[in-house]
């Protein structure tokens, strides 16, 4: 499912597709804003999105075998809710 498909689904319950687009955009903007502030986003029955910090580590270039230093970075992690896990079993 793509964002546009989601807009179409929301439009089935709203008056216009433009209104549905605004709703979907507002939801995604709110999620992005919370993650930017390093706040977790918990959606009941769906899961939790949060920012995790990875540590710096030593890696290896698979092509040359050369040892390289991989810097620490932040990434978004998702932990699905129990209901979602059971749904996709």
C-alpha positions as CSV (number, residue, x, y, z in Angstrom):
1,X,0.0,0.0,0.0
2,X,1.3,3.4,-0.9
3,X,0.4,6.8,0.6
4,X,-2.0,7.5,-2.3
5,X,-3.8,4.2,-1.6
6,X,-4.2,5.2,2.0
7,X,-5.7,8.6,0.9
8,X,-8.2,6.8,-1.2
9,X,-9.2,4.6,1.7
10,X,-9.6,7.6,4.0
11,X,-11.6,9.4,1.2
12,X,-14.2,6.7,1.4
13,X,-15.0,8.0,4.9
14,X,-14.6,11.7,4.3
15,X,-16.4,14.1,2.0
16,X,-13.6,14.8,-0.5
17,X,-10.2,13.3,-1.6
18,X,-8.6,16.7,-0.8
19,X,-9.8,16.5,2.8
20,X,-8.5,12.9,3.0
21,X,-5.1,14.0,1.7
22,X,-4.9,16.7,4.4
23,X,-5.8,14.2,7.1
24,X,-3.1,11.7,6.0
25,X,-0.5,14.4,5.6
26,X,-1.4,15.7,9.1
27,X,-0.9,12.2,10.6
28,X,2.5,11.7,8.9
29,X,3.7,15.2,9.8
30,X,2.7,14.6,13.4
31,X,4.6,11.3,13.5
32,X,7.7,13.0,12.0
33,X,7.5,15.9,14.4
34,X,7.3,13.6,17.4
35,X,10.3,11.5,16.2
36,X,12.3,14.6,15.5
37,X,11.8,15.6,19.1
38,X,12.9,12.0,20.0
39,X,9.5,11.2,21.4
40,X,8.2,7.6,20.8
41,X,5.0,7.2,18.8
42,X,2.7,4.5,20.2
43,X,-0.3,3.5,18.1
44,X,-2.5,1.0,20.0
45,X,-2.9,-2.2,18.1
46,X,-0.3,-1.2,15.5
47,X,3.1,-0.7,17.3
48,X,5.7,1.8,18.6
49,X,8.1,3.9,16.5
50,X,11.0,5.4,18.3
51,X,14.6,6.7,17.7
52,X,17.5,4.5,18.7
53,X,21.1,5.4,18.8
54,X,23.6,2.9,17.3
55,X,27.1,2.7,18.5
56,X,30.2,3.4,16.4
57,X,31.8,0.1,15.3
58,X,34.4,-1.4,13.1
59,X,33.3,-3.0,9.9
60,X,34.8,-4.5,6.8
61,X,34.5,-3.5,3.2
62,X,33.3,-6.8,1.6
63,X,34.8,-5.9,-1.8
64,X,38.4,-5.1,-0.6
65,X,38.5,-6.6,2.8
66,X,39.7,-3.3,4.2
67,X,38.7,-2.5,7.8
68,X,36.6,0.7,8.1
69,X,35.1,2.7,11.0
70,X,31.3,2.9,10.9
71,X,30.2,6.1,12.8
72,X,27.4,6.1,15.4
73,X,24.0,7.2,14.1
74,X,20.4,7.5,14.9
75,X,17.7,5.3,13.3
76,X,14.0,4.8,13.5
77,X,13.0,1.5,15.0
78,X,9.5,-0.1,14.9
79,X,8.2,-2.7,17.4
80,X,4.9,-4.1,16.2
81,X,2.0,-4.6,18.6
82,X,1.0,-8.1,19.6
83,X,-2.2,-7.8,17.6
84,X,-0.3,-6.9,14.4
85,X,2.2,-9.7,14.9
86,X,-0.7,-12.2,15.3
87,X,-2.4,-10.8,12.2
88,X,0.6,-11.5,9.9
89,X,1.4,-15.0,11.2
